[in-house]
């Protein structure tokens, strides 16, 4: 831990810990009296609602994100959900569309082939597809022998966002060969679906084992509603 900036007023500082490290800052109200005005109270209430919803989403997706370098994912999710509360007065999962689960290792840096996604309301399915070839995914080194995709549907079948459920599909493990094909995954609409997120995850393999470094996997939100 770094030394306090002012050794004569140590009680005036508080140490803030983050995943990237930590830093000292003056305690709130040290320079001028802290006043919690109406706008700040409203913002605090919105943050509480957003944090509860964001925490439920992260917990539901934990089995797919445990090996990712998510950094300040909680802050990013909460910020987007707060935006939906300010603009729509409700939590709207569609505001998370495009969210990357790893800021340092983006999905499009690993996956080089465009994906397609559609919500087929006539057949009542979510449909995701990607063209498979030797250049679909970046091969970081010769130890990396293959890769795999997974699509994840997270949804709430009630207005209680603590009761989130998961449906998923995984692709076969592909190798870096010139053979070309298309992988298409379809997930049927759940009978009751109030809100939903559709995510895609890619990961590389070294033989039968997943690659260790988080740069060799990526995950993002494709769409939401």
Number of C-alpha atoms within 10 A of each C-alpha: 9 8 9 17 13 12 10 8 9 12 12 17 18 14 14 10 11 10 8 7 8 12 15 17 13 15 13 13 10 11 9 7 8 10 9 10 9 9 9 11 11 13 13 13 13 21 19 14 17 24 19 13 20 27 17 16 22 15 14 18 18 12 9 15 18 9 13 18 18 19 15 14 17 15 13 17 23 22 18 21 26 26 18 20 17 14 11 10 11 15 22 19 22 19 19 23 17 13 19 22 25 21 15 14 19 17 23 16 13 21 22 12 15 10 15 12 16 13 16 13 10 6 9 14 16 17 17 20 16 18 15 19 17 15 15 18 25 18 20 12 8 7 11 19 20 23 25 18 22 17 25 20 23 20 26 19 16 13 11 10 19 16 13 19 17 14 14 15 14 15 14 11 14 19 20 17 12 10 10 11 10 10 14 15 19 18 18 15 18 16 8 10 15 14 19 22 21 27 24 22 20 20 22 30 21 15 13 10 11 16 19 13 11 16 19 24 27 29 26 21 21 22 21 19 15
